[in-house]
């Protein structure tokens, strides 16, 4: 199964070696993070000097074009694109460290959701994509 993740703004490929690379920032920190490309795996790799504390909210950006990946109307969610075996999906995930919440969306339907916190945003995500 061939999977790639991409920026919804510039279509630049964000996946490298089974990881997704993004730029993250908050009020006091900025750096690069690598997320697992396996949905539901919440491992994060980053430089040891870039400390991410549980509960901190981060802004995610495309490292290629610099566009924000924040979902419009949400303080807690970001999104990227995913292509798997020729099918395109929207992946929505929490911007809060330690909050395990991911949605896989195709054609305005939630195909799958992952993480123990995914119930927290189900109404918002449903309203956003079910038009």
C-alpha positions in Angstrom: 0.0 0.0 0.0 1.5 3.3 -1.1 0.8 6.2 1.2 1.9 9.8 1.1 1.0 12.9 3.1 0.9 16.3 1.5 0.2 20.0 2.3 -3.4 21.0 1.4 -2.1 24.4 0.2 0.9 23.7 -2.0 0.5 19.9 -2.4 4.2 19.5 -1.3 4.9 16.0 0.0 5.4 15.9 3.8 6.1 12.2 4.2 9.7 10.9 4.4 10.8 7.5 5.6 7.4 6.6 7.2 7.2 9.9 9.0 5.5 13.2 8.4 7.6 16.3 8.8 6.0 19.6 9.9 7.1 22.9 11.4 5.5 23.7 14.8 5.4 26.9 16.8 3.9 28.2 20.0 4.4 31.5 21.9 7.9 30.5 23.1 9.2 27.7 20.9 9.6 26.7 17.3 11.0 23.6 15.6 10.5 20.6 13.3 8.6 17.5 14.4 8.3 14.1 12.8 5.0 12.3 13.3 4.3 8.6 12.6 2.5 8.2 9.3 0.6 5.3 10.8 -2.8 6.8 11.9 -3.4 6.2 15.6 0.4 6.1 16.4 1.1 9.2 18.5 4.9 9.0 18.6 6.6 12.3 18.0 10.3 12.8 17.1 12.1 16.1 17.6 15.4 17.6 18.7 15.9 17.0 22.5 16.3 20.8 23.0 12.8 21.3 21.6 10.7 20.3 24.6 7.0 19.8 24.1 5.0 19.6 27.3 1.8 17.7 27.8 -1.2 20.0 27.2 0.7 22.6 25.2 -1.0 23.8 22.0 1.2 24.2 18.9 0.6 25.8 15.5 1.5 23.4 12.6 2.9 24.7 9.3 3.9 23.3 6.0 7.8 23.2 6.0 7.7 23.7 2.2 5.4 26.7 1.7 4.9 27.9 5.3 1.1 27.8 5.2 -0.8 27.2 8.4 -2.3 23.8 8.7 -4.9 24.9 11.3 -8.5 23.9 10.6 -10.5 27.1 10.1 -12.7 27.8 13.1 -10.8 25.5 15.5 -8.2 26.4 18.1 -7.3 22.8 18.6 -7.2 21.0 15.2 -4.9 20.9 12.2 -5.2 19.1 8.8 -3.1 17.6 6.1 -3.8 15.6 2.9 -3.2 11.9 2.5 -3.1 9.8 -0.6 -3.4 6.0 -0.3 -3.5 3.7 -3.3 -4.8 6.6 -5.5 -7.5 7.7 -3.1 -7.3 11.1 -1.4 -8.3 11.8 2.2 -8.2 14.7 4.7 -6.5 13.9 7.9 -7.5 16.1 10.9 -5.6 15.9 14.2 -5.2 17.6 17.5 -2.6 20.4 17.9 -2.4 19.7 21.6 0.5 17.6 22.9 -0.7 14.5 24.5 -4.2 14.7 23.1 -4.8 11.6 20.9 -7.3 12.5 18.3 -7.2 11.8 14.5 -9.9 11.7 11.8 -9.6 10.2 8.3 -12.1 11.9 6.0 -13.1 11.1 2.5 -15.9 12.7 0.4 -17.2 14.6 3.5 -17.5 11.3 5.5 -15.4 10.3 8.5 -13.9 7.0 7.3 -12.1 6.3 10.6 -11.2 8.0 13.8 -8.3 7.2 16.2 -7.3 8.1 19.7 -9.0 8.2 23.1 -9.8 11.9 22.7 -11.5 11.6 19.3 -15.0 11.9 20.8 -14.1 15.4 22.0 -14.3 16.9 18.5 -16.7 14.6 16.7 -19.5 17.1 16.5 -17.2 19.9 15.2 -15.6 17.7 12.6 -18.9 16.3 11.5 -20.4 19.8 11.1 -17.3 21.0 9.3 -17.2 18.2 6.7 -20.9 17.2 6.4 -22.2 20.0 4.2 
